[in-house]
Amino acid sequence: MSTPQLSEQEQVRRQSLEEIRKLGIDPYPAAMYPVNTTAAEILAGFSDTEDKFSEVCLAGRIMSRRIMGNASFAELMDSSGRIQIYVRRDDICPGEDKTLYNTLFKKLLDIGDIIGVRGFAFRTQMGEITVHVKELTLLSKSLRPLPIVKEKDGVMYDAVTDPEMRYRQRYVDLIINPGVREVFRMRTQVIRSMRELFDSRGYLEVETPVLQAIPGGAAARPFVTHHNALDIPLYLRIADELYLKRLIVGGYDGVYEFARDFRNEGMDRMHNPEFTVLEIYVAYKDYNWMMEFTEEIMSKVAIDLHGTTKVPLGDNLIEYAGPYRRISMTDAIKEYTGIDITGMSEDDLRKECDMMGIGHSPSMGAGKLIDLIFGEKCEHHFVQPTFIIDYPQETSPLTKKHRSRAGLTERFELMVNGKEVANAYSELNDPIDQLERFQEQMRLSQKGDDEAMFIDMDFVRALEYGMPPTSGMGIGIDRLTMFMTNQQSIQDVLFFPQMRPEGK
């Protein structure tokens, strides 16, 4: 590999690094730095009448400097935010040797360098809360210049918006775009909010295998790998469902998992091949109960993040307080196309697709054609939270047959802003029916459907021991975070989204 060409600024910084070392200063010291506060704590808690921050020690990155002879101002950014610091030569160099200020601080330090400072907080004549530095320590020399971003009165100007740079170099994005860090803090809060609710109900958080001999629980193309010691192919999981339902068989009344799943499929602003999903299964419940529980989950997450159930998303204001509208997939298609597909054969559905200009393939059965029509003609209309219920049996091989509507299943998807957020069933617990459904999936696979499910005979065996009536649900955490933080792309809520190798 050839050595990358250094820019002029990078060369200058490396020269400064050598000069720092010649001064006997370690630019990357190993010792712990005793931080005792943060920028946010000082700014929030400072009082002109109390001596609360008379001895502060904080560390962060230099984000701007104003050199003014024997005294200077700089802006220090730590994980909580930014604060101004005041550095006077005679304070940090009390003796005759003024090298630390005249050479190190004025000439060899750069924007992006990480320093530690000790001192006290005060308010300047301009009214800005500031740390008066009595001691300064270099903690890490930055060898690459940060992109220049201007900020005034809390407003970012010339912010870096290039997705290629932001997603590939997320570490830089987090430094220069403070709002990005807040999005990821809220992502953590989404998971925490849900976990609090599940734990309060006594449901058990568990872990299930990522490497699986048979990928199951969803219709998706898996990633394939090989286990050398066992000399067998293994698959990165596409869902957690079949393992979690095994635990319901084992006697737990409620289990859930926040998991990384993997699907070897396309990428766009709504999909990443590696993603986070919440799956939860509760015994002795059905999909009607799960709809009400979903309303409770969504409402709680919105309130915990925003203090209200009304959350902005693009040009819309989404109301997460229940109850949500419920409409069957068949009725939705009739409402938005005028066509009643009830009882239509596969050939009739193909003709309807042709007349509506919807592309389809020979591998698609009737269920997939119905799902295709819904996706093309109906899905985008459901902006406010809506439960689309009662899906075709063919596209729901793990779901109980509908108790009163032939050919359909007790399944729902929660639609928000025209996109699926949650998918849930009354879980199929009849082992004979389940095996027949798996066999039908194999027939679809032989027709060319590369997303058809595998047959998992161990799961069928587990059902043969008896699984209680159960309802289960999966929620895409990445997409939910997008909607709760008003982001337009899944890449904006993933620290490190999948990208092509650099230069390809």
C-alpha angles and dihedrals in degrees: 000000000000119000110256116248111252120227120233091258092049090052091050092051092051089051089051089050091057091047090052091053090049088057088060093250119135105225091200106036119190099211120104115256112224102228111182104173145013136235091252093051092052094046093047098042105036116121129183089216100047130065092220100136102038093129114033130164118188138155135206149123124301106241101172140000138200110194111202110173111270094000130045143179126222137173118237122199122198130169092284100049142279134314134177119246128199117213120190121187097227092049098056092033104040094164133060094279108086095172094114091062105028097044110018103036100032100038114015104039119084139190106279096036115129116230139171122223136191123197143091136291123247140158118252125224086260089058098250119140106236140173114237103215119224097166130024128193129185108228103172132003114220113222097187124061117238119237108265113254122176121214129185128173091349094307120120118224125190089009114182107258103162104124093205091060097036096051098037094045100033090159089065092043090055092051099049102030107055093184090065091064090053091054091056092045087055090048089060089048091054090058093042092051093052093044091053091055095047093046091049088059092051096249115154122238109220143172125232132188121291092192109060133181089214119028108220146153097070144043102253143116110258134216111247127215136164132242107216099197094049093033092222135122115253131190132218105241120263092191141358097223104107094049093046091051089051086061091053087053087051092060110270115133094206134013133171140179136193100210145171110238130185132213124180095221143110126308127226139137090293101040137057122175090234115048145155122249135179114217121184131178125190124187123231093021134108136206093272090060090044091056090057091045090050090055088052092049095049094045092049093049092050093049093045091052102036109012090242139066091233111088126177117235116177107304093343135082108218118210110209097180111109157270098074125198115265121208131162120241089242093053091046090055090048091048096052102031103027089232123124105210095181110136095000117152124233091258092051091050091051090053091051090051090051092050090050093047094244114151117227140169134231090245092066118100126203094277094053091047090054090048089049093053091049092049094049101040109023116022098079093056094068103084099147115060108286133170112226103201142188106035127194115277093234093063093042107056095159096049133096116253112257110270093227110012116073117225093018135095137218096256135127138188122202110226121201124172089354094304136100114255102166137022122195143166148187089249120242108243101167104106094200092051090044093054091049090051091051090050090052088052089055090054090052089050090054088053088059103269102144091187096058116122127258121238110257105195094180089059090050088050090052090053089050088064087057132265117207120236103287141179121209136184141187124205122191104230094196094054093042089052090051091055095043093049098038096244122154100207134046088225088068092063098043116081092212113016118192113269138168114271111275113274096019 
